[in-house]
């Protein structure tokens, strides 16, 4: 049998979907296809366009298979999404977690959801708690809900489409869903109280191949010459964490950045987690709780820069620090370390140059990250992955604000590389992620300290 080397990763993010071919031997990604993932506004509520994504994935798989070998398929997606399935497919569209329709049942849901001490899941707005989504769907569409045979978390929905196998998996169950009790490693009391357990398939390991690619799909995309295993699927932030877990010793912190900045404090403490500040326990691919925090850093950065970020010059960054031009939290209400605050600028951002505006946005995200890390007692070096790994001012500021080493990921890291590692197995040797150490500009330290003091006095 051929060596497992080339892993095609289905990677469905909130903003974009990708198919990435990952080479386990070299870390290279010889094929990448990307597709926007807009939310549809028709139908009964805002929802993800599953059929558009499916058509993209099959086309991308066929194009990839036409020029490259594919040994295994792996799936990773964003969290806070689930599919209600009967024997043939969706009984309702996959709800967009940003829909405010769920507020109609918010008070009723608050009366039945478990305590933070059980789930380590903060109460989040709209549908960011997956339990709140399921509760709303059950209430608003009782007949459709009753028809559902399975509740599948989002990675496992795509695995079902690829294999026909229904499974549950702990990284998706354990990401602020209210459905999982991380310390007890079992479903939360909510699942049994609502009678949902019968609809949740058996738990399978993310490292486990749950079945081969369905024969008709294999023929359609040009992979019919031999069975292609499909792994169970993993939550995207936990996919980013996996290469670090398998190659490093605690304590350390990993920041997975994109639409969200998600912090994993490996070796940190659950004791300081505060459900009112968007700290939580995620569950890693090995089933262990990991102190975590999150805020919508990528979304806020885009709002703060007006979508026109540029690399600020040292002079522009110095001017923002000297003038005390600050963005105050939060521009994603109900999330992050200051969830009740209302975002505001201390100066009209239209008066700033694009570089100054980007500098202020970068400093804001660094300050918010430092605030998010504090309750978890995060320690050791911090590695930043994703778009913020290319933001020099953010990286240097974070190192100075936390007093800990910061490194930027430079190799093939993130969700695709982590999801590909599932095919290698738990015991396979893993190269530590490639990183570049961040050396802060010495001229930044004093003005940043003063800037941070002023910011915290108004923000926290």
N, C-alpha and C positions, 0 to 999 in steps of 0.2 A: 504493500500500500504506500502511496506517495506520502512524503513528509507534509505535515500541516504547516504551511508557510504563508499562503496568501489568503487573507481574511477580508471579505467584503462586508463593510459595516454600514448598516442602515442607521443613519443618525438624524433624527427628527427633532429639531429645536423649535422654540416658540416662533422664531423669526424666519428661519430657513431650514430646509431639509437637504440632506446630503447623502450621496453614496460614495464611500471612500474605500479604496482597496489598500489594505495595509500589509506590508511585507514584514513578517515577524523576524526575519533574519537580519534585515538591514535597518528597519525602522522607516523605510521610504514609503511614500504614498504615490504609486505610479498612476493612479486613476482617481480623479475627484469630479463628481458632478453635483451641481447645486441647483436648488429650486426654491423660490420664495414660498413662504407658507402663510398666505393671508387668511384672515378669519372671514368666513362667510356670514353675511347678515340676513340671509333669507331663512326660510324654515321656521321652526318653533322658537329658536333662540340662536344667538351667535355660536358658531361651531366651526370645528376644523374640517377642511375639505378632504376627507379620507380618500375619495375616489380620485381626485386630482393627484394627491400624493402617491397613491398606488400606481397610477399610470406612469408617473415620473420614475418611480422606483423600478418598475419592470423594464421601462425603456433604458434606464441607466444600467441595470444589470445586464441587459442584452448587449449594450455597447461595450461594457467592461469585459464581459465574457468573450466578445468577439476578438479581443486583442490581448487578454491576460488570462492566466490560470486563476481559478477561484476554488479554494479548498473547502472553505467554511463560510457560513454567514453568521453575523452577530448583529444585534439590534440594541440601540440606545435611544432614548427619547427624553424630553423634558418631563417633569413630574406634574402633579395636579391635573391629571386627565385619566379618564377611564372609559371603557366601552361596555355598554349593556348589549349582550349577545343572546340570540336564540340559536337554533341549530344551524342556521344558514348565514347569519350576519348580524349587522347592527339592528336593534329594534328602535333606537333613537340616535340622532347625531351625537358625535363626541363634543361635549360642551366646552366652550372656551372659558377658562378659569377666570378671565377678567370680566365676565358678564356680571352686571349688577342685579340681574333678575333674582339671584339667590337671596338678596336681602329680604325678600318677602317672607322667607321662612327662617330668617336669621335668629329671631328670638326663640322660636320653637326649637331650633337646633341647639341653641345654647343650653336649653334645659335638659337635653339628653346626652350631650357630648361628654366624654370622660374628662376627669381632672388632668391638668398639666403634669402632675406628679406621676400619673400612670402612663401617659403617651409621650411626654416631653414634646408635645406639639402645640405651638402657640395658636391662639385664635386669630385667624387671618381674614382679610376682607374677601368679599365676593366668593369665588370658588377655590381659593387657594388651599383650603382644607378639603381634601377629597371626600371625606365623610359628609361635609356640607353639601357637596354636589349630589351625592347619592341620595341623601335625605330629600333634597329639593326635587330631584327627578322622581323619586318614589311618591312624593306628595302631589306634584303637578301632573304627572302622567302615570297614574296608578295602573291602568290596564297594560300599557306598554311595559312598565316595570315588572308586573306580574308575569309577563311572557318571557322575560329575560331568564335564560338558563345560567349564564355566567356574567359576573362582573370581572372584567379584565383590566388591570392597570395597563397604561399605554404601551410600554414596550412589548408586553405580552399580547396585546391586540395584534400588533404587526407580526409577531411570531406565529400567532394563530392563522393569520392570512397566508403566511409562508408555508406552514406545516400542517394546519388543521388541528394542532394540539393545544389544549387549554391548560394554562399553568398560572400560578401566582409566584411572586419573587419578592424577597424581603427589602431590597433597596428601594423599590417603588412603593411597597406597603409602608415603609418606615420614613418617608420624606413628608413630614407634617400633614399626614392624612387623617389623624385621629383613629385609624383602623388598627394600629399596631402598638404593643406595649414593649418598647425596646429592652428595658431591664429584665423583663420576664420572658422575652423572646417568644411571644405568642400574640394572637389576635387580641385586640382590646375588648373591653366589656361592651363597647358600642356594637360590635359585630353581632354578638349573641343577643343583645337586648333588642336589636332591630330585626333579627331573624335573617341576616345577610350571609351567615356562614355557608349555607347550602349553595349559594351562588358564587362563592369564591373557590376557585379550583385548588387542588393540592399545591403546596409550596414546592418548588423545584429550585435547585441552586443555579445561580447565574453562570456557573462554570459548566453546567450540564447541557448537553445537546438534547433537546426534547423531541427531535425527529428530523428526518430528511426533508429537503425542499420537495413540495408536492410534485408528483411526476408530470402533471400537465403544465405546471409553471416551469419546471426544469426544461421541458421540451420547448416551451415558448421563448425562454431567454437563452437557449443554447447551452444548457448545463445537464443534458440528459445522459452523458456518457458514463457517469458514475454518481452514486448518491452524494449529495452535498449536505452535511449536517448543519442544523440551525440551532444556535444556542438560545438559552431561555430569555435573555434580554436583561438590561440593567438601566437604572436611572442615570441620566447623563452626568450629573455632578459626581456621583459615585464611580462612574467610569473614569473620570478625570483623576480621581483619587487612587484608583487601583494600582497604577505603576509605582506610586510612592509606597503604598502599603506593602507591596511585594519586594521592595528593594531597599528600604530605609528603616532605621531604628527610631522609635519615638524618643523624645517629643519632637514634633515638627508641625507646621501649619501649611496647608495647601489652599490657595485661593483660586477657585475656578471662576473665571470672569466671562461675561457675555451680557445678555439682557439682565441677568442677575449676577451679583458678586456673592458667591457662596464660600464661606470659610469653614474648613475642617481642621479642628485643633486635635490632632492625633496625640494621645497622651495627656490631653487636657482633662478637665473635671466636669462632670454633670451637675455637681452641687451648686455651681453659680449660675446655672441657666435660668433665664427669666422669660416666661411666656409673654410678658408685656413688652419685651424689647426684641422680639423676633429671633431669639436664640432657641435652639431646639436640639434634639438628638436625631441625627440621621442614622441609618443603619448601613454598614459597609457590606461589600460582597461576601465577606466571611460571616456575616450575621451579627456583628458586634456594634453596639451603639458608639457613635462618635459625636462629641460635642461640636455643635455647628452654629453658625449664624449667617444671616443673609440680608441683603437689601438690594433694591433694584438699581444697582449702580450703573449698568450699561444704559438702561432706559433714562435714568436721571442725567447721565453725562450727555446723551444726545439732546435732551431737552435744554440743558444748561448751555450747550454750545450752539443751539439752534440747528443742529445737524451739520455744522460746518467747522468741525474741529480741525485745527492745524497744529503743527509743532511750535509751541511758544519759544521765543528766544529767551536767553537768560535775562535780558533787560526787561522783557515783558513780564516774566515771572517775578522779577525783583520789584517791578512797579506795583503789581497786584499785592504782594506781601507788604510793601511799604505803605500803600494807601489803605490797606485793610479791606479791600474789596472782597466780600464773602457772599457765598450762597449758603443760606441757612436751611436746615431740613424742615420737611421732607417733600420732595416733588413726586413721590409715589406713596400717597396717603395710606396709612394703616400698615406699612411695612417698615422694616429696619429698626435701628436702635432708638429712633425718635418717632414712633408711629403716629403720635397724636399731633405732632407739630405741622404747621402749614408752611410750605416752602416759600422763601422770599429772598430777594437780593438786597444787599445793603446799598447798592447803587444800580441805577438803570443799566442793564447789560447792553443795551443798544449804544451806550456811550463808550463801550470798550472795543478795542481792536479784536479781530478774531483770535489772535494769539493770547491777548489778555483774558478773553472770555474762556479760552481753553485752559489757561493756567488756573483760573479760579475754579473751573469745573474739576480739574485734576486734583487740586488741593481739597476740594469738598469731598471727593470720593476717597482720598487718602484719610482724611479725618473721620469720615463715616466708617471706614474699614477698621481704623484703630479703635473706635468706640465699640464696634461689633465684636472685636477680639477680646476685649478686656474681661467680660463676665465669664469666659470659658477658661480663664487662666492659661491661655495659650502660651507656649514656650518653644524654645528652639528656633531654628531658621524657618523663614517663610518663603515659599515658592509661589510665584504668580504665573498662572497660565491664561491663555486666551488674549483678547485684544489689549487688556491693560498691561500685559507683559511688554508691550511696545511703547508704553507711556512713561518716558524717563522721569518727568516731574512727579508723577504718582508714585513710582518705585522709590525714588530717593526720599520723598516725603514720608512714605510709609516706614522706611528703615529708621528715619530719625524719630518719628512719632512713637514707634514701638520700642526703640532701643534694641532691636534684634536684627540679625542678618536677613537680608532680602535678596532673592535671586529671581531672575526672569527665565522662564522656560524658553529654550531656543530650538529644541528638536521637535520631533513628531510626538507631541504630547496632547493631552486633552481627551475629549470624549472618544474620538475615533480610535486613538492608540490604546486607550484603556479598554474599550469594548473588544478590541482585537485580541487583547491578552487573555480573555476568557477562553479562547480556543487553545491556548498553550497549556492551560491547567494550572492548578494552585502551586504545584511544586516545580514548575519550569523556572530555570534561571532567568532573571529579568535585569536588564541593564538599567541603572539609575537614569532618570530623565536628564537630558542635556540641559544645563542651565548656565546662565551668565551672572556672576556675582555683581551686585549693585554697589557702587562706591559713591555715596552722597557727596555732592559739592560742599566743601567746607564753608562756603559763604552762605549756604542755605540754612544752617542750623539755628543761629540766633534769631533771624527774622521769622523763621517758621515757628519757633517756640513762642514768640510773642503773638503771632497770628493765631496759633492754636489756642492760646489762653483766651484771647478775645472771642474766638469762635465758640469755645466751650461755654463761656459765660452767657452767651446768648442762645445757644442751641440745646444744651443738655439740662 
